[in-house]
Amino acid sequence: MSQSALLTSALAVLALGAGAMGYAATGERPERMRTGATPVVPQSSDPDRPALRAADLTVERRPGEPLAALLLRSGIGGLDSVLASEGADAGSGSVQLWLGEQVGPGARALERVALHRGPGRQTIIERQGDGFTRRDLVEAVDATPVRIRLEGGAGLAAGLVEAGLPRDVRDRLLDRVAGERLAAIDLIIAHQSAASGSSYGEPLYLGAYEVDGTMRRWVGGGLRPLGGEEAASGGLLRPLPGAVTSNPGLRFHPILRYLRWHRGTDFASPAGTPVQAALEGRVVSAGWQGGYGRAVRIAHGDGSTTLYAHLSEIDVIGGQRVPRGAVVGKVGSSGLATGPHLHFEWQRSGATLRPSFGQVAPEGAGPAQRAALQALLSAPFRLAPDRRS
């Protein structure tokens, strides 16, 4: 017999001895567990059942720990611990417990167990009469990555904690930028969320903006270095990878229905695509600007300004300093627009300049890295709770 089987048998004997007294007065033999694997709707969505109260206890399951052992050390009666654990695999993760009445010295009856097996997957073990039923709950999972923007310096570590990142992820990120004099970091990290909870995965992208105006990037699950240093002043960064559909010049306005001067460059891109600052600078306006809709204007050190218009969402505020490549908003169709696109303007002293954009990735990056970076920076993402990047 294997060691795990011996352990389970021993736990069962101990549990029966510890918990039998709690049921001696009833003279009834509990039924065996009835199991099923049909996905179910959470109780809170059933109008015929009262709302489920909050769990009485949440316990972290040790790796490989049998469920009976967890229940026993959590103060559950021995017989309930055995019956509720029938057919349950050893595992790890958080376990929520709903407790019932006292069944013996220091022991409580068990009403319900929720085993969390990652975002979107739970096993529910629930009392039914004198036995227990088990059912698997499958929820919809949103796997949209999260993008986090943090200022550098001494507050970087605290910012990573505040964002809710796991400790091992925080340590790896800090190791990457150890010894650097950073102005800010830009992070994209895998994330899964469901009604029962959420969790972070692997970092997918890290951009480190140094105080001397250079930046370094890492991309992919292992955060592989992307080329060498990239000069932040090396020309305009393309604000998004979409195709150019219109340049500055005279054109027939599709909504106003007459010829007028078009002062910007239009990029075709799906709604929600992140828009990046083309140059480092200070946000001088961020909000609704007439026909531009939701728009952001940034002033740069050379006397020029850039404008990002028709946004669906603005992710910066007036007065904020942003590095080249920072996300300022998301593509939309606000204002006078026939559909989702970005209207971009570059001006100096009131005159419209025709922009010439540099590469999305530095010259030292290979084709695969360039493709990966472009896909990451153009894909939809969400922001960490209570934080705007």
Stockholm file with secondary structure:
# STOCKHOLM 1.0

chainA/1-389         MSQSALLTSALAVLALGAGAMGYAATGERPERMRTGATPVVPQSSDPDRPALRAADLTVERRPGEPLAALLLRSGIGGLDSVLASEGADAGSGSVQLWLGEQVGPGARALERVALHRGPGRQTIIERQGDGFTRRDLVEAVDATPVRIRLEGGAGLAAGLVEAGLPRDVRDRLLDRVAGERLAAIDLIIAHQSAASGSSYGEPLYLGAYEVDGTMRRWVGGGLRPLGGEEAASGGLLRPLPGAVTSNPGLRFHPILRYLRWHRGTDFASPAGTPVQAALEGRVVSAGWQGGYGRAVRIAHGDGSTTLYAHLSEIDVIGGQRVPRGAVVGKVGSSGLATGPHLHFEWQRSGATLRPSFGQVAPEGAGPAQRAALQALLSAPFRLAPDRRS
#=GR chainA/1-389 SS CCHHHHHHHHHHHHHHHHHGGGGTTTCCCCCCCEECCCCCCCGGGCTTSCCCCCCSEEEEEEEEECHHHHHHHTTBCHHHHHHHHTTCCCEEEEEEEEEEEEEETTEEEEEEEEEECSTTEEEEEEEETTEEEEEEEECCCBCCCEEEEEECGGGHHHHHHHTTCCHHHHHHHHHHTTTCCEEEEEEEEEEEEETTEEEEEEEEEEEEEETTSEEEEEETTTTEECSSCEETTSSBCCSSSSCEEECSEEEECTTTCSEEEECSEEEECCTTCEEECSSCEEEEEEEECGGGCEEEEEECTTSEEEEEEEEEEECCCTTCEECTTCEEEEEBCCSSCSSSEEEEEEEETTEECCCCBCCSSCTTSCHHHHHHHHHHHHSCCEECTTCCC
#=GC SS_cons         CCHHHHHHHHHHHHHHHHHGGGGTTTCCCCCCCEECCCCCCCGGGCTTSCCCCCCSEEEEEEEEECHHHHHHHTTBCHHHHHHHHTTCCCEEEEEEEEEEEEEETTEEEEEEEEEECSTTEEEEEEEETTEEEEEEEECCCBCCCEEEEEECGGGHHHHHHHTTCCHHHHHHHHHHTTTCCEEEEEEEEEEEEETTEEEEEEEEEEEEEETTSEEEEEETTTTEECSSCEETTSSBCCSSSSCEEECSEEEECTTTCSEEEECSEEEECCTTCEEECSSCEEEEEEEECGGGCEEEEEECTTSEEEEEEEEEEECCCTTCEECTTCEEEEEBCCSSCSSSEEEEEEEETTEECCCCBCCSSCTTSCHHHHHHHHHHHHSCCEECTTCCC
//
